[in-house]
Amino acid sequence: MMAILEWVTLAVCCAALLLRVPDALRGRNRTVFGILLLATLCSLLAVSELYAIIDGALGGWGATSLILRFLVFATVLLVGLRVTRGLGAASGYKLISGGTGRWALGLSCLAVTVTFFLVHVYGTPAGLKAASAGGGWNSALAPLYAAAGRTYPAYVSLILMPPLLAALRTRLPHLVRAGALLVLLGASFAAMSLPASLAPSSWADAQHFVNYAAVLGYVAGLAVFWFSGLIANPSGNAKATLSNNPD
Amino acid sequence: MPLPAKAFQLWLHVVAPTASTADICRISGIKRTTLAQQLVRGKVAETTLVSISRALGRSPLEDLSSFDSYAGLAGQPQPPTAAELVSQIATMDLLRAVISRSSPAYGGYGDDGSSLTPALGPAPHATSVRNWVDAIDDGELRHRVSAATGVAPQNYSAQLTANRLSPELAVATARAAGVGFTGGLVATGLLTETEAGWAPEAKQAALDALSDGELTALAGERLQSLGRTLRRQEQEHEQTKKIWENLG
């Protein structure tokens, strides 16, 4: 079940990325392409089999896990900036790009790095799965490391939720609102993943589901935004003219 | 409520006993699949009946009133009030009337309904449904319609904003306001003014009867609400464009 979810997430990210290749070549909205590229890399590393191979190539001491966390942070930062700007949420944009946002990012990076090395010093070098399986320090530290990796995504997602909700309530085109709804779902799951990572390990399946649902929501939302712009009539503004005398 | 299919087929058999379904569809311009679907579902839209009645050269109003749910339409229809008539004049025609009454220095003729002013456009216009309801509303009309029909006020408002109103609701609205039934059917475009039995010059006469002050105030209200609509559309368009620029 988890394996399916991992591969499905990777497939969805790859599909969204490939769809955006022509636009990226034309130089249109390369940032969104970058977001999707980072998301694809993240979901690639999130597939257990691929993670094992890549981690093995990098020395097998779990550094890939740390890289994955930083990639997620970078993706979330870009998504946050783009979504707040796209939705015209000036205060949200400031909370992400301004001093508060930088502090949140810096502290999250620090927390991830510190917990990572604590897990390593006191844990087995064979990666986190083994660490969480061990007793004592490991079982106490592994959830903290997992939680630290979800602090910044949760912070950004919480900021994104009010403007996304506001966009849903407008009379924007249906597809645009559908995209906002998907991103909102992704943001809700990303925010939930922080408390979920501290849940007992018997809830592992639910924890995984929340993580992957967050990625899927964000990526699918971006794809729908892109699609809505693609099929939009270029003269969609024709309605708002006096000559047509709308209601 | 749409018309029951059984009663509709009985009616069709009476008015066109020899015509096949294909003939009916051809002369009335209704798609065969549409009619077939409505008959299968047991509910025939009022517009279907009106199109067929019109194509057969009959009176759609009389044919509509031969159905139980529209029995109230039978008999001599109560003529529309002056306010209802004016509500069915398009905003641009009202503005033209304002200019036409102004002094020649501003491009007008300084009189009422000059022969040089172009004729009024036919109803319905772009905001005819809301303008009609506003014209007969005493402030409590929406509540009474909602209580009588069970339609939620926000759904009713949404229909008005979209310049739509189901024939059933149009009749219920007219009943709740105590005006003739034809006003709503004309405002929603189900019937033409002639089919509703309105005198050809009724709208123009109602417009000419407005004093300069009344006409100007009314045109101003219409312009304001048109401006609000246009501004909202422009804002939404800007919002959408921004989303596509950043996320599309």
Chai-1 contact restraints between the chains, C-beta under 6 A:
chainA,res_idxA,chainB,res_idxB,connection_type,confidence,min_distance_angstrom,max_distance_angstrom,comment,restraint_id
A,R82,B,N246,contact,1.0,0.0,6.0,A-B,restraint_1
A,R82,B,L247,contact,1.0,0.0,6.0,A-B,restraint_2
A,R85,B,N246,contact,1.0,0.0,6.0,A-B,restraint_3
A,G86,B,K242,contact,1.0,0.0,6.0,A-B,restraint_4
A,G86,B,I243,contact,1.0,0.0,6.0,A-B,restraint_5
A,G86,B,N246,contact,1.0,0.0,6.0,A-B,restraint_6
A,G86,B,L247,contact,1.0,0.0,6.0,A-B,restraint_7
A,G88,B,K242,contact,1.0,0.0,6.0,A-B,restraint_8
A,L172,B,E236,contact,1.0,0.0,6.0,A-B,restraint_9
A,L172,B,T240,contact,1.0,0.0,6.0,A-B,restraint_10
A,V176,B,T240,contact,1.0,0.0,6.0,A-B,restraint_11
A,V176,B,I243,contact,1.0,0.0,6.0,A-B,restraint_12
A,F225,B,L247,contact,1.0,0.0,6.0,A-B,restraint_13
A,F225,B,G248,contact,1.0,0.0,6.0,A-B,restraint_14
A,W226,B,G248,contact,1.0,0.0,6.0,A-B,restraint_15
A,G229,B,W244,contact,1.0,0.0,6.0,A-B,restraint_16
A,G229,B,G248,contact,1.0,0.0,6.0,A-B,restraint_17
A,N237,B,H237,contact,1.0,0.0,6.0,A-B,restraint_18
A,K239,B,Q233,contact,1.0,0.0,6.0,A-B,restraint_19
A,A240,B,L230,contact,1.0,0.0,6.0,A-B,restraint_20
A,A240,B,Q233,contact,1.0,0.0,6.0,A-B,restraint_21
A,A240,B,E234,contact,1.0,0.0,6.0,A-B,restraint_22
A,N245,B,A126,contact,1.0,0.0,6.0,A-B,restraint_23
A,P246,B,A126,contact,1.0,0.0,6.0,A-B,restraint_24
A,D247,B,A126,contact,1.0,0.0,6.0,A-B,restraint_25
A,D247,B,T127,contact,1.0,0.0,6.0,A-B,restraint_26
A,D247,B,N163,contact,1.0,0.0,6.0,A-B,restraint_27
